[in-house]
Amino acid sequence: MNLANATLRTERLELRPWAEQDIDAITAACQDPEIQRYVPVPAPYSRDDAETYVREVVPKGREAGTDIIFGAFVADTGLPVASIGMHRIKDLDAPAGGVGEIGYWAAPATRGQGYMTEAAREVCRWAFDDLGLARIEWLAIAGNEASWRVVEKLGFVREGTLRSHSIHRGVRHDIWIGSLLRTEAKLG
């Protein structure tokens, strides 16, 4: 599946592929200690890291059909507010539907305004309706309450804790896992 040109819109946001003009905004956002604490981005984060993200990571995942990452921007101002994607997309040809994992970070200056939930709702709706996913998973380092609040508002069910599941910054962490099934989604 070629996802190279997929874009989405909500009432307040445009979700589109990250582009060259966004590199400085990504670099600035990824200096945030909370992003570095919970998201597997390089630390310290450099402009070169943002260039690699925009020029290699995002397009390769879209071309492969396994990962689609959107930049989320305020529609009328172009202000970047978040990065959000559907990752590890698989089983799209299965009669019972595919599976993907939602992942995101929010720019520090735009937190608390509902943008992340709005973007996540649209990505999940798109993943169910357009991609044909049957299940969307959410994984986060245990304790990331802000991330949980976003998906909880969408109806995700926290399924449990995967003990010592992932390595982040050289340390093993417990991971919370949750999911939303197409049969129970009420995304509008």
VENRAUR-V938174 format. One record per backbone hydrogen bond with DSSP energy under -1.0 kcal/mol. CO is the residue of the C=O (numbers start at 1). NH is the residue of the N-H. Records with the same first field share a line. If there is no record, write none. Layout:
BEGIN
CO = NH + NH
END
This chain:
BEGIN
3 = 6
8 = 15
12 = 75
13 = 10
14 = 73
15 = 8
16 = 71
19 = 22
20 = 23
22 = 26
23 = 27
24 = 28
25 = 29
26 = 30
28 = 31
29 = 32
32 = 36
33 = 37
34 = 38
35 = 39
39 = 41
46 = 50
47 = 51
48 = 52
49 = 53
50 = 54
51 = 55
52 = 56 + 57
53 = 58
56 = 60
57 = 61
58 = 62
59 = 63
60 = 64
61 = 65 + 66 + 67
62 = 3
66 = 89
68 = 86
70 = 84
71 = 16
72 = 81 + 82
73 = 14
74 = 78
79 = 74
81 = 107
82 = 72
83 = 105
84 = 70
85 = 103
86 = 68
87 = 101
90 = 99
91 = 94
94 = 97
98 = 134 + 135
99 = 90
100 = 137
101 = 87
103 = 85
105 = 83
107 = 110
108 = 111
114 = 118
115 = 119
116 = 120
117 = 121
118 = 122
119 = 123
120 = 124
121 = 125
122 = 126
123 = 127
124 = 128
125 = 129
126 = 130 + 131
127 = 133
132 = 98
134 = 182
135 = 100
136 = 180
137 = 102
138 = 178
140 = 176
141 = 144
143 = 145
144 = 148
145 = 149
146 = 150
147 = 151
148 = 152
149 = 153
151 = 156
152 = 155
157 = 179
160 = 177
162 = 165 + 175
166 = 173
168 = 171
171 = 168
173 = 166
174 = 142
175 = 162
176 = 140
177 = 159 + 160
178 = 138
179 = 157
180 = 136
181 = 184 + 185
END
